[in-house]
Amino acid sequence: MKKRVGSFAGLALLIAIAFLTVVSSSIQASAERPPAATADVKIDNFAFTPQTLTVAVGTTVTWTNRDDIPHTVVSTDGAFKSKVRDTDETFSFKFEKAGTYSYFCSVHPKMTGQVVVH
């Protein structure tokens, strides 16, 4: 009986080591992967808020229309263009290159904004 208890203890130890190895690898992998960067712009009262947003390369910006009329988000250099967004609808774009991206609402061209990407 003593031998059987010892083999169960050895098996339990091997299972514990295997489990800890898997958990440790998973924790290390997620620690090495930075979280996805996001930022938000609100469309309300015929304005983009903030009007100028500064983000890092790789950031996804989401515009949300909080106005009670439709709007669009269109870059002046053609990098992105949303469809018409109704109340509470969103448009997202991931900025992969550094630069300054000016944009406007094609329905209301006096509405302007910019995203500065570093």
Biopython code that builds the backbone (N, CA, C, O; Angstrom):
import numpy as np
from Bio.PDB.StructureBuilder import StructureBuilder

atoms = [
    (1, "MET", "N", (0.810, -1.187, 0.000)),
    (1, "MET", "CA", (0.000, 0.000, 0.000)),
    (1, "MET", "C", (0.856, 1.254, 0.000)),
    (1, "MET", "O", (0.484, 2.246, -0.627)),
    (2, "LYS", "N", (1.987, 1.238, 0.682)),
    (2, "LYS", "CA", (2.857, 2.400, 0.719)),
    (2, "LYS", "C", (3.371, 2.748, -0.673)),
    (2, "LYS", "O", (3.473, 3.925, -1.022)),
    (3, "LYS", "N", (3.691, 1.747, -1.457)),
    (3, "LYS", "CA", (4.212, 1.985, -2.791)),
    (3, "LYS", "C", (3.146, 2.663, -3.667)),
    (3, "LYS", "O", (3.453, 3.567, -4.444)),
    (4, "ARG", "N", (1.899, 2.215, -3.530)),
    (4, "ARG", "CA", (0.815, 2.798, -4.310)),
    (4, "ARG", "C", (0.595, 4.268, -3.935)),
    (4, "ARG", "O", (0.382, 5.090, -4.826)),
    (5, "VAL", "N", (0.640, 4.618, -2.670)),
    (5, "VAL", "CA", (0.485, 6.002, -2.220)),
    (5, "VAL", "C", (1.607, 6.854, -2.806)),
    (5, "VAL", "O", (1.372, 7.978, -3.248)),
    (6, "GLY", "N", (2.810, 6.323, -2.807)),
    (6, "GLY", "CA", (3.956, 7.062, -3.360)),
    (6, "GLY", "C", (3.795, 7.304, -4.845)),
    (6, "GLY", "O", (4.143, 8.383, -5.326)),
    (7, "SER", "N", (3.271, 6.324, -5.600)),
    (7, "SER", "CA", (3.105, 6.527, -7.040)),
    (7, "SER", "C", (1.986, 7.539, -7.322)),
    (7, "SER", "O", (2.065, 8.298, -8.288)),
    (8, "PHE", "N", (0.945, 7.548, -6.478)),
    (8, "PHE", "CA", (-0.106, 8.555, -6.627)),
    (8, "PHE", "C", (0.439, 9.953, -6.331)),
    (8, "PHE", "O", (0.095, 10.919, -7.012)),
    (9, "ALA", "N", (1.276, 10.048, -5.330)),
    (9, "ALA", "CA", (1.872, 11.329, -4.981)),
    (9, "ALA", "C", (2.773, 11.810, -6.119)),
    (9, "ALA", "O", (2.774, 12.997, -6.447)),
    (10, "GLY", "N", (3.530, 10.910, -6.715)),
    (10, "GLY", "CA", (4.400, 11.262, -7.838)),
    (10, "GLY", "C", (3.590, 11.714, -9.047)),
    (10, "GLY", "O", (3.950, 12.678, -9.724)),
    (11, "LEU", "N", (2.492, 11.007, -9.310)),
    (11, "LEU", "CA", (1.617, 11.372, -10.424)),
    (11, "LEU", "C", (0.994, 12.743, -10.170)),
    (11, "LEU", "O", (0.929, 13.569, -11.080)),
    (12, "ALA", "N", (0.538, 12.992, -8.950)),
    (12, "ALA", "CA", (-0.050, 14.286, -8.600)),
    (12, "ALA", "C", (0.978, 15.402, -8.774)),
    (12, "ALA", "O", (0.644, 16.492, -9.239)),
    (13, "LEU", "N", (2.221, 15.128, -8.403)),
    (13, "LEU", "CA", (3.279, 16.117, -8.554)),
    (13, "LEU", "C", (3.531, 16.421, -10.032)),
    (13, "LEU", "O", (3.696, 17.584, -10.400)),
    (14, "LEU", "N", (3.562, 15.398, -10.876)),
    (14, "LEU", "CA", (3.764, 15.613, -12.314)),
    (14, "LEU", "C", (2.622, 16.425, -12.930)),
    (14, "LEU", "O", (2.855, 17.301, -13.764)),
    (15, "ILE", "N", (1.396, 16.131, -12.517)),
    (15, "ILE", "CA", (0.241, 16.881, -13.024)),
    (15, "ILE", "C", (0.331, 18.342, -12.585)),
    (15, "ILE", "O", (0.062, 19.243, -13.380)),
    (16, "ALA", "N", (0.705, 18.584, -11.334)),
    (16, "ALA", "CA", (0.830, 19.954, -10.827)),
    (16, "ALA", "C", (1.904, 20.717, -11.592)),
    (16, "ALA", "O", (1.709, 21.885, -11.930)),
    (17, "ILE", "N", (3.032, 20.072, -11.870)),
    (17, "ILE", "CA", (4.112, 20.728, -12.613)),
    (17, "ILE", "C", (3.655, 21.055, -14.032)),
    (17, "ILE", "O", (3.925, 22.146, -14.536)),
    (18, "ALA", "N", (2.964, 20.117, -14.678)),
    (18, "ALA", "CA", (2.468, 20.357, -16.035)),
    (18, "ALA", "C", (1.484, 21.522, -16.044)),
    (18, "ALA", "O", (1.544, 22.375, -16.929)),
    (19, "PHE", "N", (0.587, 21.566, -15.076)),
    (19, "PHE", "CA", (-0.401, 22.638, -14.973)),
    (19, "PHE", "C", (0.280, 23.985, -14.784)),
    (19, "PHE", "O", (-0.070, 24.958, -15.452)),
    (20, "LEU", "N", (1.245, 24.048, -13.882)),
    (20, "LEU", "CA", (1.942, 25.303, -13.626)),
    (20, "LEU", "C", (2.731, 25.772, -14.846)),
    (20, "LEU", "O", (2.835, 26.973, -15.092)),
    (21, "THR", "N", (3.280, 24.848, -15.600)),
    (21, "THR", "CA", (4.019, 25.195, -16.813)),
    (21, "THR", "C", (3.087, 25.834, -17.836)),
    (21, "THR", "O", (3.433, 26.847, -18.444)),
    (22, "VAL", "N", (1.906, 25.244, -18.030)),
    (22, "VAL", "CA", (0.933, 25.787, -18.984)),
    (22, "VAL", "C", (0.454, 27.164, -18.534)),
    (22, "VAL", "O", (0.396, 28.091, -19.342)),
    (23, "VAL", "N", (0.111, 27.307, -17.260)),
    (23, "VAL", "CA", (-0.375, 28.585, -16.738)),
    (23, "VAL", "C", (0.713, 29.648, -16.846)),
    (23, "VAL", "O", (0.433, 30.782, -17.234)),
    (24, "SER", "N", (1.941, 29.296, -16.508)),
    (24, "SER", "CA", (3.054, 30.237, -16.576)),
    (24, "SER", "C", (3.279, 30.710, -18.010)),
    (24, "SER", "O", (3.508, 31.900, -18.232)),
    (25, "SER", "N", (3.219, 29.800, -18.990)),
    (25, "SER", "CA", (3.400, 30.166, -20.396)),
    (25, "SER", "C", (2.295, 31.104, -20.848)),
    (25, "SER", "O", (2.553, 32.063, -21.575)),
    (26, "SER", "N", (1.083, 30.837, -20.429)),
    (26, "SER", "CA", (-0.059, 31.675, -20.798)),
    (26, "SER", "C", (0.077, 33.083, -20.213)),
    (26, "SER", "O", (-0.193, 34.069, -20.899)),
    (27, "ILE", "N", (0.488, 33.175, -18.970)),
    (27, "ILE", "CA", (0.668, 34.480, -18.325)),
    (27, "ILE", "C", (1.783, 35.251, -19.010)),
    (27, "ILE", "O", (1.650, 36.453, -19.238)),
    (28, "GLN", "N", (2.883, 34.581, -19.343)),
    (28, "GLN", "CA", (4.005, 35.248, -19.993)),
    (28, "GLN", "C", (3.592, 35.745, -21.375)),
    (28, "GLN", "O", (3.957, 36.859, -21.753)),
    (29, "ALA", "N", (2.842, 34.951, -22.141)),
    (29, "ALA", "CA", (2.420, 35.358, -23.478)),
    (29, "ALA", "C", (1.527, 36.589, -23.419)),
    (29, "ALA", "O", (1.679, 37.503, -24.230)),
    (30, "SER", "N", (0.602, 36.625, -22.472)),
    (30, "SER", "CA", (-0.276, 37.789, -22.395)),
    (30, "SER", "C", (0.458, 39.003, -21.850)),
    (30, "SER", "O", (0.072, 40.130, -22.162)),
    (31, "ALA", "N", (1.495, 38.821, -21.050)),
    (31, "ALA", "CA", (2.275, 39.940, -20.536)),
    (31, "ALA", "C", (3.115, 40.562, -21.648)),
    (31, "ALA", "O", (3.374, 41.766, -21.626)),
    (32, "GLU", "N", (3.542, 39.755, -22.621)),
    (32, "GLU", "CA", (4.357, 40.250, -23.721)),
    (32, "GLU", "C", (3.523, 40.984, -24.762)),
    (32, "GLU", "O", (4.053, 41.821, -25.493)),
    (33, "ARG", "N", (2.249, 40.691, -24.842)),
    (33, "ARG", "CA", (1.361, 41.284, -25.825)),
    (33, "ARG", "C", (0.675, 42.503, -25.217)),
    (33, "ARG", "O", (-0.172, 42.347, -24.338)),
    (34, "PRO", "N", (1.020, 43.714, -25.661)),
    (34, "PRO", "CA", (0.380, 44.893, -25.073)),
    (34, "PRO", "C", (-1.101, 44.925, -25.439)),
    (34, "PRO", "O", (-1.490, 44.429, -26.496)),
    (35, "PRO", "N", (-1.915, 45.496, -24.584)),
    (35, "PRO", "CA", (-3.340, 45.570, -24.895)),
    (35, "PRO", "C", (-3.575, 46.467, -26.104)),
    (35, "PRO", "O", (-2.833, 47.419, -26.346)),
    (36, "ALA", "N", (-4.608, 46.149, -26.846)),
    (36, "ALA", "CA", (-4.936, 46.960, -28.014)),
    (36, "ALA", "C", (-5.328, 48.365, -27.562)),
    (36, "ALA", "O", (-6.133, 48.528, -26.646)),
    (37, "ALA", "N", (-4.759, 49.366, -28.205)),
    (37, "ALA", "CA", (-5.049, 50.749, -27.846)),
    (37, "ALA", "C", (-6.327, 51.197, -28.549)),
    (37, "ALA", "O", (-6.538, 50.910, -29.728)),
    (38, "THR", "N", (-7.168, 51.901, -27.811)),
    (38, "THR", "CA", (-8.400, 52.432, -28.373)),
    (38, "THR", "C", (-8.596, 53.863, -27.889)),
    (38, "THR", "O", (-8.072, 54.265, -26.850)),
    (39, "ALA", "N", (-9.355, 54.613, -28.660)),
    (39, "ALA", "CA", (-9.712, 55.982, -28.290)),
    (39, "ALA", "C", (-11.081, 56.276, -28.886)),
    (39, "ALA", "O", (-11.489, 55.657, -29.869)),
    (40, "ASP", "N", (-11.782, 57.225, -28.283)),
    (40, "ASP", "CA", (-13.139, 57.538, -28.719)),
    (40, "ASP", "C", (-13.297, 59.011, -29.054)),
    (40, "ASP", "O", (-12.712, 59.886, -28.415)),
    (41, "VAL", "N", (-14.109, 59.259, -30.082)),
    (41, "VAL", "CA", (-14.512, 60.615, -30.449)),
    (41, "VAL", "C", (-16.034, 60.622, -30.453)),
    (41, "VAL", "O", (-16.672, 59.737, -31.022)),
    (42, "LYS", "N", (-16.601, 61.627, -29.813)),
    (42, "LYS", "CA", (-18.054, 61.762, -29.761)),
    (42, "LYS", "C", (-18.478, 62.776, -30.820)),
    (42, "LYS", "O", (-17.842, 63.816, -30.992)),
    (43, "ILE", "N", (-19.557, 62.457, -31.525)),
    (43, "ILE", "CA", (-20.158, 63.391, -32.476)),
    (43, "ILE", "C", (-21.441, 63.879, -31.815)),
    (43, "ILE", "O", (-22.375, 63.106, -31.601)),
    (44, "ASP", "N", (-21.477, 65.170, -31.493)),
    (44, "ASP", "CA", (-22.639, 65.714, -30.803)),
    (44, "ASP", "C", (-22.732, 67.214, -31.051)),
    (44, "ASP", "O", (-21.718, 67.911, -31.082)),
    (45, "ASN", "N", (-23.946, 67.702, -31.226)),
    (45, "ASN", "CA", (-24.189, 69.132, -31.401)),
    (45, "ASN", "C", (-23.340, 69.700, -32.554)),
    (45, "ASN", "O", (-22.751, 70.775, -32.446)),
    (46, "PHE", "N", (-23.301, 68.942, -33.656)),
    (46, "PHE", "CA", (-22.567, 69.334, -34.869)),
    (46, "PHE", "C", (-21.081, 69.560, -34.607)),
    (46, "PHE", "O", (-20.482, 70.478, -35.167)),
    (47, "ALA", "N", (-20.481, 68.717, -33.750)),
    (47, "ALA", "CA", (-19.049, 68.839, -33.459)),
    (47, "ALA", "C", (-18.450, 67.470, -33.143)),
    (47, "ALA", "O", (-19.126, 66.571, -32.644)),
    (48, "PHE", "N", (-17.155, 67.343, -33.453)),
    (48, "PHE", "CA", (-16.369, 66.172, -33.062)),
    (48, "PHE", "C", (-15.667, 66.530, -31.752)),
    (48, "PHE", "O", (-15.003, 67.562, -31.659)),
    (49, "THR", "N", (-15.817, 65.665, -30.733)),
    (49, "THR", "CA", (-15.189, 65.940, -29.436)),
    (49, "THR", "C", (-14.401, 64.728, -28.979)),
    (49, "THR", "O", (-14.981, 63.655, -28.816)),
    (50, "PRO", "N", (-13.088, 64.862, -28.765)),
    (50, "PRO", "CA", (-12.295, 66.086, -28.930)),
    (50, "PRO", "C", (-12.095, 66.396, -30.410)),
    (50, "PRO", "O", (-12.133, 65.508, -31.261)),
    (51, "GLN", "N", (-11.884, 67.663, -30.688)),
    (51, "GLN", "CA", (-11.681, 68.067, -32.077)),
    (51, "GLN", "C", (-10.316, 67.599, -32.574)),
    (51, "GLN", "O", (-10.169, 67.240, -33.743)),
    (52, "THR", "N", (-9.318, 67.601, -31.692)),
    (52, "THR", "CA", (-7.995, 67.061, -32.015)),
    (52, "THR", "C", (-7.688, 65.953, -31.015)),
    (52, "THR", "O", (-7.754, 66.154, -29.802)),
    (53, "LEU", "N", (-7.356, 64.794, -31.539)),
    (53, "LEU", "CA", (-7.054, 63.625, -30.720)),
    (53, "LEU", "C", (-5.645, 63.166, -31.057)),
    (53, "LEU", "O", (-5.307, 63.028, -32.233)),
    (54, "THR", "N", (-4.812, 62.924, -30.040)),
    (54, "THR", "CA", (-3.453, 62.431, -30.253)),
    (54, "THR", "C", (-3.366, 61.001, -29.742)),
    (54, "THR", "O", (-3.711, 60.717, -28.595)),
    (55, "VAL", "N", (-2.893, 60.088, -30.622)),
    (55, "VAL", "CA", (-2.828, 58.664, -30.279)),
    (55, "VAL", "C", (-1.509, 58.074, -30.766)),
    (55, "VAL", "O", (-0.774, 58.702, -31.528)),
    (56, "ALA", "N", (-1.226, 56.867, -30.315)),
    (56, "ALA", "CA", (-0.038, 56.132, -30.762)),
    (56, "ALA", "C", (-0.380, 55.322, -32.020)),
    (56, "ALA", "O", (-1.538, 54.982, -32.261)),
    (57, "VAL", "N", (0.649, 55.023, -32.808)),
    (57, "VAL", "CA", (0.471, 54.145, -33.965)),
    (57, "VAL", "C", (-0.151, 52.834, -33.474)),
    (57, "VAL", "O", (0.240, 52.305, -32.433)),
    (58, "GLY", "N", (-1.111, 52.323, -34.225)),
    (58, "GLY", "CA", (-1.773, 51.073, -33.866)),
    (58, "GLY", "C", (-3.062, 51.261, -33.081)),
    (58, "GLY", "O", (-3.732, 50.284, -32.745)),
    (59, "THR", "N", (-3.413, 52.501, -32.788)),
    (59, "THR", "CA", (-4.629, 52.778, -32.028)),
    (59, "THR", "C", (-5.851, 52.735, -32.940)),
    (59, "THR", "O", (-5.822, 53.237, -34.063)),
    (60, "THR", "N", (-6.915, 52.133, -32.442)),
    (60, "THR", "CA", (-8.198, 52.149, -33.142)),
    (60, "THR", "C", (-9.056, 53.253, -32.538)),
    (60, "THR", "O", (-9.320, 53.266, -31.335)),
    (61, "VAL", "N", (-9.483, 54.170, -33.385)),
    (61, "VAL", "CA", (-10.343, 55.269, -32.946)),
    (61, "VAL", "C", (-11.776, 54.934, -33.369)),
    (61, "VAL", "O", (-12.025, 54.509, -34.497)),
    (62, "THR", "N", (-12.702, 55.135, -32.442)),
    (62, "THR", "CA", (-14.119, 54.904, -32.724)),
    (62, "THR", "C", (-14.882, 56.210, -32.542)),
    (62, "THR", "O", (-14.829, 56.841, -31.487)),
    (63, "TRP", "N", (-15.590, 56.599, -33.595)),
    (63, "TRP", "CA", (-16.463, 57.760, -33.553)),
    (63, "TRP", "C", (-17.879, 57.266, -33.279)),
    (63, "TRP", "O", (-18.327, 56.306, -33.906)),
    (64, "THR", "N", (-18.585, 57.902, -32.359)),
    (64, "THR", "CA", (-19.965, 57.542, -32.039)),
    (64, "THR", "C", (-20.851, 58.761, -32.252)),
    (64, "THR", "O", (-20.606, 59.829, -31.691)),
    (65, "ASN", "N", (-21.882, 58.586, -33.069)),
    (65, "ASN", "CA", (-22.802, 59.688, -33.330)),
    (65, "ASN", "C", (-23.814, 59.792, -32.192)),
    (65, "ASN", "O", (-24.687, 58.935, -32.059)),
    (66, "ARG", "N", (-23.702, 60.819, -31.384)),
    (66, "ARG", "CA", (-24.624, 61.083, -30.277)),
    (66, "ARG", "C", (-25.642, 62.163, -30.658)),
    (66, "ARG", "O", (-26.485, 62.551, -29.849)),
    (67, "ASP", "N", (-25.549, 62.642, -31.910)),
    (67, "ASP", "CA", (-26.482, 63.654, -32.391)),
    (67, "ASP", "C", (-27.769, 62.967, -32.841)),
    (67, "ASP", "O", (-27.801, 61.752, -33.035)),
    (68, "ASP", "N", (-28.831, 63.761, -33.004)),
    (68, "ASP", "CA", (-30.096, 63.181, -33.448)),
    (68, "ASP", "C", (-30.269, 63.261, -34.964)),
    (68, "ASP", "O", (-31.358, 63.020, -35.485)),
    (69, "ILE", "N", (-29.178, 63.603, -35.672)),
    (69, "ILE", "CA", (-29.190, 63.617, -37.129)),
    (69, "ILE", "C", (-27.958, 62.876, -37.647)),
    (69, "ILE", "O", (-26.973, 62.741, -36.922)),
    (70, "PRO", "N", (-27.998, 62.396, -38.889)),
    (70, "PRO", "CA", (-26.885, 61.615, -39.441)),
    (70, "PRO", "C", (-25.627, 62.445, -39.684)),
    (70, "PRO", "O", (-25.692, 63.642, -39.963)),
    (71, "HIS", "N", (-24.484, 61.775, -39.571)),
    (71, "HIS", "CA", (-23.176, 62.381, -39.854)),
    (71, "HIS", "C", (-22.275, 61.328, -40.502)),
    (71, "HIS", "O", (-22.582, 60.136, -40.489)),
    (72, "THR", "N", (-21.159, 61.793, -41.067)),
    (72, "THR", "CA", (-20.127, 60.906, -41.600)),
    (72, "THR", "C", (-18.783, 61.304, -41.009)),
    (72, "THR", "O", (-18.648, 62.354, -40.380)),
    (73, "VAL", "N", (-17.792, 60.446, -41.224)),
    (73, "VAL", "CA", (-16.410, 60.728, -40.832)),
    (73, "VAL", "C", (-15.558, 60.424, -42.063)),
    (73, "VAL", "O", (-15.407, 59.265, -42.449)),
    (74, "VAL", "N", (-15.001, 61.476, -42.680)),
    (74, "VAL", "CA", (-14.281, 61.315, -43.950)),
    (74, "VAL", "C", (-12.938, 62.026, -43.853)),
    (74, "VAL", "O", (-12.889, 63.225, -43.577)),
    (75, "SER", "N", (-11.850, 61.296, -44.078)),
    (75, "SER", "CA", (-10.527, 61.931, -44.033)),
    (75, "SER", "C", (-10.294, 62.729, -45.308)),
    (75, "SER", "O", (-10.764, 62.352, -46.382)),
    (76, "THR", "N", (-9.575, 63.821, -45.184)),
    (76, "THR", "CA", (-9.313, 64.677, -46.345)),
    (76, "THR", "C", (-8.320, 64.045, -47.315)),
    (76, "THR", "O", (-8.264, 64.429, -48.483)),
    (77, "ASP", "N", (-7.529, 63.066, -46.833)),
    (77, "ASP", "CA", (-6.543, 62.420, -47.711)),
    (77, "ASP", "C", (-7.005, 61.060, -48.233)),
    (77, "ASP", "O", (-6.230, 60.354, -48.877)),
    (78, "GLY", "N", (-8.267, 60.681, -47.962)),
    (78, "GLY", "CA", (-8.802, 59.420, -48.468)),
    (78, "GLY", "C", (-8.423, 58.191, -47.659)),
    (78, "GLY", "O", (-8.688, 57.071, -48.097)),
    (79, "ALA", "N", (-7.813, 58.362, -46.496)),
    (79, "ALA", "CA", (-7.387, 57.213, -45.682)),
    (79, "ALA", "C", (-8.580, 56.433, -45.122)),
    (79, "ALA", "O", (-8.507, 55.213, -44.977)),
    (80, "PHE", "N", (-9.668, 57.122, -44.810)),
    (80, "PHE", "CA", (-10.864, 56.454, -44.290)),
    (80, "PHE", "C", (-12.108, 57.246, -44.652)),
    (80, "PHE", "O", (-12.056, 58.458, -44.858)),
    (81, "LYS", "N", (-13.230, 56.534, -44.724)),
    (81, "LYS", "CA", (-14.508, 57.167, -45.062)),
    (81, "LYS", "C", (-15.620, 56.287, -44.518)),
    (81, "LYS", "O", (-15.744, 55.119, -44.884)),
    (82, "SER", "N", (-16.424, 56.866, -43.640)),
    (82, "SER", "CA", (-17.546, 56.097, -43.093)),
    (82, "SER", "C", (-18.768, 56.259, -43.982)),
    (82, "SER", "O", (-18.861, 57.176, -44.798)),
    (83, "LYS", "N", (-19.696, 55.341, -43.797)),
    (83, "LYS", "CA", (-21.036, 55.518, -44.363)),
    (83, "LYS", "C", (-21.744, 56.494, -43.441)),
    (83, "LYS", "O", (-21.217, 56.847, -42.386)),
    (84, "VAL", "N", (-22.925, 56.928, -43.827)),
    (84, "VAL", "CA", (-23.709, 57.811, -42.966)),
    (84, "VAL", "C", (-24.043, 57.050, -41.685)),
    (84, "VAL", "O", (-24.548, 55.928, -41.725)),
    (85, "ARG", "N", (-23.750, 57.683, -40.550)),
    (85, "ARG", "CA", (-23.983, 57.077, -39.235)),
    (85, "ARG", "C", (-25.160, 57.769, -38.565)),
    (85, "ARG", "O", (-25.152, 58.987, -38.392)),
    (86, "ASP", "N", (-26.163, 57.000, -38.191)),
    (86, "ASP", "CA", (-27.324, 57.535, -37.474)),
    (86, "ASP", "C", (-27.019, 57.627, -35.984)),
    (86, "ASP", "O", (-25.918, 57.282, -35.553)),
    (87, "THR", "N", (-27.969, 58.081, -35.208)),
    (87, "THR", "CA", (-27.806, 58.225, -33.757)),
    (87, "THR", "C", (-27.350, 56.905, -33.135)),
    (87, "THR", "O", (-27.932, 55.851, -33.390)),
    (88, "ASP", "N", (-26.301, 56.981, -32.318)),
    (88, "ASP", "CA", (-25.697, 55.858, -31.597)),
    (88, "ASP", "C", (-24.934, 54.867, -32.484)),
    (88, "ASP", "O", (-24.433, 53.865, -31.975)),
    (89, "GLU", "N", (-24.835, 55.113, -33.769)),
    (89, "GLU", "CA", (-24.026, 54.249, -34.617)),
    (89, "GLU", "C", (-22.567, 54.689, -34.542)),
    (89, "GLU", "O", (-22.269, 55.845, -34.243)),
    (90, "THR", "N", (-21.663, 53.747, -34.819)),
    (90, "THR", "CA", (-20.233, 54.010, -34.693)),
    (90, "THR", "C", (-19.504, 53.749, -36.006)),
    (90, "THR", "O", (-20.012, 53.087, -36.912)),
    (91, "PHE", "N", (-18.307, 54.291, -36.069)),
    (91, "PHE", "CA", (-17.355, 54.029, -37.142)),
    (91, "PHE", "C", (-15.982, 53.939, -36.500)),
    (91, "PHE", "O", (-15.624, 54.783, -35.678)),
    (92, "SER", "N", (-15.209, 52.919, -36.870)),
    (92, "SER", "CA", (-13.869, 52.737, -36.295)),
    (92, "SER", "C", (-12.825, 52.653, -37.398)),
    (92, "SER", "O", (-13.091, 52.178, -38.502)),
    (93, "PHE", "N", (-11.621, 53.132, -37.065)),
    (93, "PHE", "CA", (-10.487, 53.055, -37.979)),
    (93, "PHE", "C", (-9.220, 52.867, -37.161)),
    (93, "PHE", "O", (-9.006, 53.551, -36.159)),
    (94, "LYS", "N", (-8.370, 51.920, -37.605)),
    (94, "LYS", "CA", (-7.095, 51.663, -36.924)),
    (94, "LYS", "C", (-5.991, 52.433, -37.648)),
    (94, "LYS", "O", (-5.784, 52.260, -38.849)),
    (95, "PHE", "N", (-5.289, 53.286, -36.902)),
    (95, "PHE", "CA", (-4.229, 54.121, -37.469)),
    (95, "PHE", "C", (-2.899, 53.368, -37.407)),
    (95, "PHE", "O", (-2.323, 53.181, -36.336)),
    (96, "GLU", "N", (-2.426, 52.943, -38.579)),
    (96, "GLU", "CA", (-1.210, 52.129, -38.685)),
    (96, "GLU", "C", (0.046, 52.940, -38.983)),
    (96, "GLU", "O", (1.157, 52.427, -38.851)),
    (97, "LYS", "N", (-0.117, 54.203, -39.386)),
    (97, "LYS", "CA", (1.040, 55.038, -39.739)),
    (97, "LYS", "C", (0.985, 56.366, -38.992)),
    (97, "LYS", "O", (-0.091, 56.909, -38.740)),
    (98, "ALA", "N", (2.167, 56.878, -38.641)),
    (98, "ALA", "CA", (2.255, 58.189, -37.992)),
    (98, "ALA", "C", (1.855, 59.281, -38.984)),
    (98, "ALA", "O", (2.039, 59.143, -40.194)),
    (99, "GLY", "N", (1.311, 60.353, -38.448)),
    (99, "GLY", "CA", (0.930, 61.479, -39.289)),
    (99, "GLY", "C", (-0.243, 62.225, -38.687)),
    (99, "GLY", "O", (-0.743, 61.865, -37.622)),
    (100, "THR", "N", (-0.675, 63.263, -39.377)),
    (100, "THR", "CA", (-1.850, 64.027, -38.963)),
    (100, "THR", "C", (-2.947, 63.764, -39.979)),
    (100, "THR", "O", (-2.775, 64.002, -41.174)),
    (101, "TYR", "N", (-4.069, 63.275, -39.492)),
    (101, "TYR", "CA", (-5.200, 62.910, -40.331)),
    (101, "TYR", "C", (-6.344, 63.887, -40.059)),
    (101, "TYR", "O", (-6.996, 63.820, -39.017)),
    (102, "SER", "N", (-6.578, 64.793, -41.007)),
    (102, "SER", "CA", (-7.694, 65.731, -40.898)),
    (102, "SER", "C", (-8.940, 65.046, -41.464)),
    (102, "SER", "O", (-8.851, 64.266, -42.413)),
    (103, "TYR", "N", (-10.098, 65.342, -40.878)),
    (103, "TYR", "CA", (-11.337, 64.744, -41.355)),
    (103, "TYR", "C", (-12.496, 65.719, -41.174)),
    (103, "TYR", "O", (-12.367, 66.742, -40.500)),
    (104, "PHE", "N", (-13.636, 65.381, -41.790)),
    (104, "PHE", "CA", (-14.816, 66.233, -41.737)),
    (104, "PHE", "C", (-16.060, 65.374, -41.909)),
    (104, "PHE", "O", (-15.966, 64.183, -42.207)),
    (105, "CYS", "N", (-17.215, 65.980, -41.722)),
    (105, "CYS", "CA", (-18.494, 65.336, -41.990)),
    (105, "CYS", "C", (-18.912, 65.756, -43.395)),
    (105, "CYS", "O", (-19.053, 66.950, -43.660)),
    (106, "SER", "N", (-19.113, 64.801, -44.298)),
    (106, "SER", "CA", (-19.471, 65.157, -45.676)),
    (106, "SER", "C", (-20.894, 65.706, -45.773)),
    (106, "SER", "O", (-21.227, 66.371, -46.755)),
    (107, "VAL", "N", (-21.731, 65.444, -44.784)),
    (107, "VAL", "CA", (-23.079, 65.993, -44.756)),
    (107, "VAL", "C", (-23.057, 67.439, -44.259)),
    (107, "VAL", "O", (-23.857, 68.269, -44.691)),
    (108, "HIS", "N", (-22.122, 67.728, -43.337)),
    (108, "HIS", "CA", (-21.979, 69.061, -42.731)),
    (108, "HIS", "C", (-20.491, 69.432, -42.769)),
    (108, "HIS", "O", (-19.809, 69.314, -41.750)),
    (109, "PRO", "N", (-19.977, 69.874, -43.914)),
    (109, "PRO", "CA", (-18.530, 70.084, -44.105)),
    (109, "PRO", "C", (-17.858, 71.048, -43.135)),
    (109, "PRO", "O", (-16.632, 71.045, -43.024)),
    (110, "LYS", "N", (-18.630, 71.872, -42.430)),
    (110, "LYS", "CA", (-18.008, 72.768, -41.451)),
    (110, "LYS", "C", (-17.597, 72.024, -40.183)),
    (110, "LYS", "O", (-16.859, 72.557, -39.354)),
    (111, "MET", "N", (-18.076, 70.793, -40.039)),
    (111, "MET", "CA", (-17.657, 69.943, -38.907)),
    (111, "MET", "C", (-16.310, 69.331, -39.258)),
    (111, "MET", "O", (-16.218, 68.567, -40.218)),
    (112, "THR", "N", (-15.266, 69.648, -38.504)),
    (112, "THR", "CA", (-13.930, 69.136, -38.801)),
    (112, "THR", "C", (-13.256, 68.616, -37.539)),
    (112, "THR", "O", (-13.641, 68.959, -36.421)),
    (113, "GLY", "N", (-12.264, 67.799, -37.737)),
    (113, "GLY", "CA", (-11.453, 67.285, -36.643)),
    (113, "GLY", "C", (-10.149, 66.754, -37.184)),
    (113, "GLY", "O", (-9.920, 66.746, -38.394)),
    (114, "GLN", "N", (-9.285, 66.306, -36.273)),
    (114, "GLN", "CA", (-8.040, 65.686, -36.721)),
    (114, "GLN", "C", (-7.556, 64.687, -35.682)),
    (114, "GLN", "O", (-7.798, 64.817, -34.482)),
    (115, "VAL", "N", (-6.854, 63.678, -36.208)),
    (115, "VAL", "CA", (-6.199, 62.687, -35.358)),
    (115, "VAL", "C", (-4.710, 62.800, -35.650)),
    (115, "VAL", "O", (-4.275, 62.676, -36.794)),
    (116, "VAL", "N", (-3.931, 63.041, -34.588)),
    (116, "VAL", "CA", (-2.473, 63.118, -34.683)),
    (116, "VAL", "C", (-1.930, 61.792, -34.180)),
    (116, "VAL", "O", (-2.183, 61.403, -33.040)),
    (117, "VAL", "N", (-1.182, 61.094, -35.034)),
    (117, "VAL", "CA", (-0.669, 59.766, -34.708)),
    (117, "VAL", "C", (0.841, 59.819, -34.585)),
    (117, "VAL", "O", (1.536, 60.226, -35.516)),
    (118, "HIS", "N", (1.355, 59.395, -33.408)),
    (118, "HIS", "CA", (2.811, 59.381, -33.151)),
    (118, "HIS", "C", (3.309, 57.960, -33.183)),
    (118, "HIS", "O", (4.501, 57.719, -32.992)),
]
sb = StructureBuilder()
sb.init_structure("model")
sb.init_model(0)
sb.init_chain("A")
sb.init_seg("    ")
for serial, (resi, resn, name, xyz) in enumerate(atoms, 1):
    if name == "N":
        sb.init_residue(resn, " ", resi, " ")
    sb.init_atom(name, np.array(xyz, "f"), 0.0, 1.0, " ", f" {name:<3s}", serial, name[0])
structure = sb.get_structure()
